Amino acid sequence: MNQFDLIVVGSGPAGRRGAIQAAKLGKKVLVIEQGKRVGGVSVHTGTIPSKTLRETALNLSGWRERGFYGRSYRVKQEISADDLRQRLIITLNHEVEVLEHQFARNRVQQMRGKASFVNPTTLEVVKDDGETMLVSGTSIMLAVGTKPFRPDYMPFDGKTVLDSDELLDIETLPRSMVVIGAGVVGIEYATIFSALDTQVTVIDPKTTTLDFIDKEIVEDFIYQLRDRNMKLHLGQKADTVERLDDGKVLLTLDNGRKITTDMVLFAAGRMGATDTLNLPAAGLEADNRGRLKVNPETFQTSVPNIYAAGDVVGFPSLASTSMEQGRIAARVAIGAIAMEPQKYFPYGIYAVPEISTCGLSEEEVKERGIPYECGIARFRETSRGHIMGLDSGLLKMIFSLKTRRLLGVHIIGEGATELVHIGQAVLNLKGTVEYFVENTFNYPTLAEAYKIAGLDAWNRMGEIKQEAPKA
């Protein structure tokens, strides 16, 4: 009864996609989840909550309409933490219901409890009621995700000094906030709260941010943040963080500067949630951030029957890529044919404004010595941009001068994470600048920016010299 073809530890994007894929191929599958409900970090504290929070903030604040009606425009004058939480609860309940239905429909068995290895094929599961059970799997997939990095020197209290998981349970919206960490998580939350008119300061020891994104896009992003009075202290470190008697928090930076704020969000990295798995019993070892090393094509660990997928294997740590990793890992684990992942996948940053990118950045193209040309379109150049009242946002494409193929697409602004898929398709299908010049795009749409950017590059690249067909 306790023998399975595949045991999946964790029910986040990688775990659920892998479990359902194996079940659809007729395998006996068990998913072990230590949380009270399925869905993992993605559903309960990560991807879905942060994106729901963003959408709620933009809707209630009237952010998208301020281009027409001015900065003082609000849909709801007084926005509370409860306003944000109500939509979050509805969204999370729906996500869990869909996932529970998918598991039931595909006959994926579930078990609540904390799993740890006894040996490479056997797991001990301690259930919520204290009962212990042993389960064995021909293959095991670890999709345990990550948890916030919580250093000892940070005086976390869940109210004024929080990590990104605790932020979702705040009782009141702060008037001021300091975000420690200018990575994706920190930047997303910083800009969301800025859109709610919280005075936000971002601190990071690194002098740059979002280094994997095209530099021109990052420069435009930082300009927009500073234009709305966000403070960015890059290249500076918070030496001390002290809770004051009046409920505020005092930070002292390494340059002697002091900042007093209502709330501190510590978002400087995440750790693989592998510390309770008893990895040595399976012959595995995690790195200093709790992550597991895998074969990037099969997601197999150093132990042949054990696989890992999702955030626990490190970059890119996206829900979208985690789903594909889980599906591929499950197929390999049960002996099915698995196609190699597509070379180019989109990266989405759900900040305000959105950023999305696919393919090579201009810096990477330069490093490879590829002769290239860029095409740029600003959203305000499109009729749809005028209709929406957009005064910012741009789409940038990079083309090879030799082959005329698209090398990379980079977008900042409204709908960036939706628009990027057009560029992704052209990239993976090895399309050229002519695709954008010769094809028709719906009008008026923001997608028309592809045609504008394509023409911008084509005008400098020149037309392909072809002989006219003979009569």
C-alpha positions in Angstrom: 0.0 0.0 0.0 2.9 2.4 0.8 4.9 1.6 -2.4 4.7 4.2 -5.2 6.2 4.7 -8.7 6.9 8.4 -7.8 6.8 10.2 -4.6 6.8 14.0 -4.8 7.7 16.1 -1.8 6.0 19.5 -2.1 2.9 20.6 -4.1 4.1 23.9 -5.6 4.4 24.5 -9.3 7.1 21.9 -9.9 5.6 19.3 -7.6 2.0 19.5 -8.9 3.0 19.5 -12.5 5.4 16.6 -12.1 2.8 14.6 -10.1 0.0 15.1 -12.6 2.3 14.3 -15.5 3.3 11.0 -14.0 -0.3 10.1 -13.0 -1.5 10.9 -16.6 1.0 8.3 -17.8 -0.6 5.6 -15.5 1.8 5.7 -12.6 1.0 5.4 -8.9 1.9 8.8 -7.5 2.0 10.3 -3.9 2.3 14.0 -3.1 3.5 14.8 0.4 2.8 18.4 1.6 3.7 19.7 5.0 1.4 22.7 4.7 -2.2 22.7 5.8 -3.3 23.1 2.2 -1.8 22.1 -1.2 -0.1 24.7 -3.4 3.2 25.3 -1.8 5.0 28.6 -1.5 3.8 29.7 -4.9 0.1 29.7 -3.9 0.3 30.6 -0.2 3.2 33.1 0.3 4.9 33.7 -3.0 3.8 34.1 -6.6 0.0 34.2 -6.4 -0.2 36.3 -3.2 2.3 38.9 -4.4 0.7 39.2 -7.8 -2.8 39.4 -6.2 -1.5 42.1 -3.9 -0.1 44.0 -6.8 -3.3 43.8 -8.8 -5.4 44.9 -5.8 -3.1 47.8 -5.1 -3.1 49.0 -8.7 -6.9 48.7 -8.9 -7.9 50.4 -5.6 -5.3 53.1 -5.9 -6.3 54.0 -9.4 -2.7 53.8 -10.4 -3.4 52.9 -14.1 -5.7 55.9 -14.6 -3.5 58.6 -13.1 -2.1 59.4 -16.5 -5.5 60.9 -17.3 -6.8 62.0 -14.0 -3.7 63.1 -12.1 -1.6 61.7 -9.2 -4.4 62.5 -6.7 -6.8 60.1 -8.4 -8.1 57.2 -6.2 -10.7 54.5 -6.8 -10.9 54.1 -3.0 -9.7 57.0 -0.8 -8.7 55.0 2.3 -7.1 51.6 1.4 -6.7 49.2 4.4 -4.7 46.0 4.8 -8.1 44.2 5.0 -9.0 45.5 1.5 -5.8 43.8 0.2 -6.5 40.6 2.2 -10.1 40.1 1.0 -9.1 39.6 -2.6 -6.1 37.5 -1.6 -8.3 35.1 0.3 -10.7 34.6 -2.6 -7.9 34.1 -5.0 -6.0 31.6 -2.8 -9.2 29.6 -2.1 -9.8 29.3 -5.8 -6.3 28.2 -6.6 -6.4 25.5 -3.9 -9.8 24.2 -5.1 -8.5 23.9 -8.7 -5.4 22.0 -7.6 -7.4 19.7 -5.3 -9.7 18.9 -8.3 -6.7 18.3 -10.6 -5.2 15.8 -8.1 -8.5 14.0 -7.6 -9.3 13.9 -11.3 -5.9 12.3 -12.0 -5.9 10.0 -9.0 -2.9 11.5 -7.4 -2.7 10.4 -3.7 -2.0 13.1 -1.1 -0.5 13.0 2.4 -0.2 15.8 4.9 3.0 15.7 7.0 6.7 16.4 7.2 8.9 14.1 5.1 12.5 13.0 5.8 14.7 10.4 4.2 15.3 7.0 5.8 17.3 5.8 2.8 17.4 6.8 -0.9 14.0 5.1 -1.6 12.2 5.5 1.7 10.7 8.5 3.4 9.4 8.8 7.0 6.3 11.1 7.1 5.3 12.7 10.5 1.6 13.6 10.2 0.0 16.6 11.9 -1.5 14.3 14.6 1.9 12.8 15.4 1.4 9.5 13.6 4.5 8.3 11.7 4.4 6.4 8.4 7.0 5.0 6.1 6.5 5.3 2.3 8.7 4.0 -0.5 9.1 5.2 -4.1 10.9 3.8 -7.1 11.7 7.5 -7.8 11.5 10.5 -5.5 11.2 14.1 -6.7 12.0 16.9 -4.3 10.0 20.1 -5.0 10.2 21.7 -1.6 10.7 25.2 -2.7 12.3 27.9 -0.6 11.8 30.0 2.5 12.9 33.5 3.4 16.5 33.9 4.5 16.3 35.1 8.2 19.7 36.1 9.6 20.2 36.1 13.4 21.1 39.8 13.6 17.7 40.9 12.2 15.2 41.5 15.1 12.2 39.9 13.4 8.9 40.4 15.3 6.3 39.8 12.6 4.9 43.3 12.9 7.5 46.0 12.3 10.4 43.9 11.1 9.2 41.2 8.7 10.2 38.7 6.0 8.3 38.5 2.7 6.1 35.6 4.0 5.0 37.7 7.1 4.2 40.8 5.0 1.0 39.2 3.7 -0.5 39.2 7.3 0.1 42.9 8.2 -2.8 44.5 10.1 -2.2 48.1 8.9 -0.6 49.7 5.9 2.6 51.5 6.9 3.2 55.2 6.0 6.9 54.4 5.5 8.8 51.3 4.8 12.4 50.3 4.3 13.1 47.3 2.1 16.4 45.5 2.7 17.4 43.7 -0.5 17.1 45.0 -4.1 16.5 41.6 -5.7 13.3 40.6 -7.5 11.3 40.0 -4.3 12.4 43.2 -2.6 11.9 45.3 -5.7 8.4 43.9 -6.4 7.1 44.6 -2.9 8.9 48.0 -2.7 7.1 49.2 -5.8 3.7 47.7 -4.9 3.8 49.6 -1.6 5.0 52.7 -3.3 1.9 52.6 -5.6 -0.1 52.6 -2.3 1.6 55.9 -1.4 3.8 54.4 1.3 7.2 56.2 1.4 9.6 53.4 0.4 13.4 53.3 0.8 15.4 50.4 -0.7 18.8 49.4 0.7 21.2 46.9 -0.8 25.0 46.4 -0.3 25.4 45.9 -4.1 25.8 49.0 -6.2 23.5 47.6 -8.9 20.2 45.8 -9.1 18.6 43.2 -11.4 21.9 42.5 -13.1 20.4 39.8 -15.3 18.1 42.3 -17.0 19.2 44.5 -20.0 20.9 47.5 -18.6 18.9 50.0 -20.6 15.7 48.6 -19.2 17.1 48.7 -15.6 18.1 52.4 -16.1 14.6 53.3 -17.3 13.1 51.4 -14.3 15.3 53.1 -11.8 14.5 56.5 -13.3 10.7 55.8 -12.9 11.2 54.8 -9.3 13.1 57.9 -8.4 10.7 60.0 -10.3 7.9 59.0 -7.9 10.2 59.7 -4.9 11.3 56.2 -4.0 14.7 56.3 -2.3 17.4 53.9 -3.5 20.5 53.5 -1.3 22.5 51.0 -3.4 26.0 50.2 -2.4 25.0 50.7 1.3 24.5 48.2 4.1 22.2 48.4 7.2 24.7 47.9 10.0 22.0 47.9 12.8 18.3 47.6 12.9 16.7 48.6 16.2 13.1 48.6 17.3 12.2 51.8 19.2 9.8 52.3 22.1 7.3 54.3 19.9 6.9 51.3 17.6 9.1 52.6 14.8 12.4 51.1 13.6 15.7 52.8 13.4 18.3 51.7 10.9 21.9 52.8 10.9 23.7 52.4 7.5 27.4 51.7 7.1 28.0 55.3 6.0 26.6 56.6 9.3 23.2 57.6 7.8 20.2 56.9 10.1 16.7 56.1 8.8 13.5 55.9 10.9 10.6 54.0 9.5 7.3 52.4 10.4 8.2 49.0 8.9 11.2 47.0 7.7 10.9 44.3 5.1 13.9 42.0 5.0 14.0 40.5 1.5 17.7 39.7 0.9 17.5 36.2 -0.5 15.8 32.9 0.1 16.9 29.4 1.3 16.1 26.0 -0.1 13.6 24.3 2.3 15.8 21.2 2.6 16.9 21.4 6.3 14.3 19.0 7.6 14.7 16.3 4.8 17.6 14.5 6.4 19.5 14.6 3.1 22.6 12.7 4.3 20.4 9.5 4.7 19.7 9.7 1.0 23.4 10.4 0.1 22.6 14.1 -0.8 24.1 17.4 0.3 22.7 20.9 -0.1 24.8 24.0 -0.7 25.1 26.9 1.8 21.7 28.2 0.7 19.9 24.8 1.0 19.8 24.3 -2.8 20.4 21.0 -4.6 22.6 20.5 -7.6 20.9 18.7 -10.6 21.6 17.7 -14.2 20.0 20.7 -16.0 18.5 18.5 -18.7 17.0 15.7 -16.6 16.9 17.3 -13.1 18.4 14.2 -11.7 20.5 14.6 -8.5 23.7 12.8 -7.7 21.6 9.9 -6.4 20.1 8.3 -9.6 16.5 7.7 -8.4 16.2 11.2 -6.7 15.2 14.3 -8.7 14.8 17.9 -7.7 12.9 20.7 -9.5 11.7 24.2 -8.9 13.2 26.9 -6.7 15.1 24.4 -4.6 17.6 24.0 -7.6 18.2 27.7 -7.9 18.0 30.2 -10.8 15.8 31.1 -12.5 13.4 30.3 -9.6 10.2 31.1 -11.6 6.9 29.4 -11.2 6.7 29.0 -15.0 10.1 27.4 -15.3 9.5 25.3 -12.2 6.4 23.8 -13.8 8.4 22.7 -16.8 11.2 21.4 -14.7 8.7 19.3 -12.7 7.1 17.9 -15.8 10.5 17.0 -17.4 11.8 15.5 -14.1 8.7 13.4 -13.7 8.9 12.0 -17.2 12.6 11.1 -16.9 11.9 9.6 -13.4 9.3 7.2 -14.8 11.2 6.3 -17.9 9.2 8.4 -20.4 10.7 10.4 -23.2 11.3 14.0 -22.2 12.0 16.8 -24.7 14.9 19.2 -23.9 13.6 22.5 -22.5 13.3 25.3 -24.9 16.4 27.5 -25.1 14.6 30.8 -24.5 12.0 31.3 -21.7 10.5 34.6 -20.5 11.5 36.2 -17.2 8.8 38.3 -15.6 9.3 40.8 -12.8 5.9 41.9 -11.4 7.0 45.2 -10.1 5.3 48.5 -10.8 6.1 48.9 -13.7 6.3 45.3 -15.0 9.5 44.1 -16.6 9.8 41.1 -18.8 12.6 39.8 -20.9 13.5 36.8 -23.2 16.7 36.0 -25.0 20.0 37.9 -24.9 20.5 41.3 -23.3 22.5 43.9 -25.2 25.4 43.4 -22.8 25.5 39.6 -23.6 25.4 40.3 -27.3 28.4 42.6 -27.0 30.3 40.0 -24.9 29.8 37.4 -27.7 31.0 39.8 -30.3 27.9 39.6 -32.4 27.3 42.6 -34.8 23.8 43.8 -33.9 21.1 46.5 -34.2 18.4 47.5 -31.8 14.9 48.6 -32.4 12.9 50.5 -29.7 9.3 51.5 -29.4 7.8 53.6 -26.6 4.3 52.8 -25.5 3.3 56.4 -25.9 4.0 56.0 -29.6 1.1 53.6 -29.9 -2.5 54.6 -30.2 -3.4 52.1 -27.5 -0.8 53.8 -25.2 -2.7 57.1 -25.8 -6.0 55.5 -25.0 -4.6 54.1 -21.7 -2.9 57.3 -20.8 0.6 55.8 -20.7 3.5 58.2 -20.6 6.1 55.5 -19.9 7.0 52.0 -21.1 9.2 50.7 -23.9 9.8 47.6 -25.9 13.4 46.9 -27.1 14.4 44.2 -29.6 18.0 43.2 -30.6 18.7 41.7 -34.0 21.8 40.1 -35.5 23.1 42.1 -38.5 24.5 39.0 -40.1 21.4 36.7 -39.9 18.8 39.4 -39.2 17.4 37.0 -36.5 15.9 38.3 -33.3 18.3 37.8 -30.4 16.4 39.3 -27.5 13.3 41.1 -26.5 13.1 43.4 -23.4 10.0 45.2 -22.2 9.2 47.5 -19.3 5.7 48.9 -18.7 2.0 47.9 -18.6 1.4 44.4 -19.8 5.1 43.5 -20.2 4.7 40.0 -18.9 1.9 39.3 -21.4 3.5 41.0 -24.4 6.8 39.2 -24.1 5.4 35.9 -25.5 5.2 37.3 -29.0 9.0 37.8 -28.9 9.6 34.5 -27.2 7.8 32.6 -30.0 9.8 34.5 -32.7 13.0 33.8 -30.8 12.4 30.0 -30.5 11.2 29.8 -34.1 14.4 31.7 -35.3 12.4 34.5 -36.8 14.0 37.7 -38.3 13.3 41.4 -38.3 11.1 40.9 -41.4 8.5 39.0 -39.3 7.7 42.2 -37.4 7.9 44.5 -40.5 5.8 42.3 -42.8 3.1 41.1 -40.4 -0.1 42.9 -39.3 -0.8 43.5 -35.6 -4.1 44.4 -34.1 -4.8 48.1 -33.9 -4.9 49.7 -31.5 -2.9 47.4 -29.2 0.3 47.6 -27.2 1.5 44.7 -29.2 1.8 47.1 -32.1 5.0 48.2 -30.4 6.6 45.1 -31.9 6.0 46.5 -35.4 7.3 50.0 -34.4 10.4 48.5 -32.8 10.9 46.2 -35.8 10.7 49.1 -38.3 13.0 51.2 -36.1 15.7 48.4 -36.4 14.9 47.6 -40.1 15.3 51.3 -41.1 18.9 51.1 -40.0 19.7 47.6 -41.0 18.4 48.2 -44.6 16.3 46.0 -46.8 17.5 42.6 -48.0 18.7 43.0 -51.6 16.6 40.7 -53.7 16.0 40.6 -57.5 12.4 41.3 -58.6 10.7 38.1 -59.9 10.8 37.8 -63.7 7.5 38.2 -65.5 
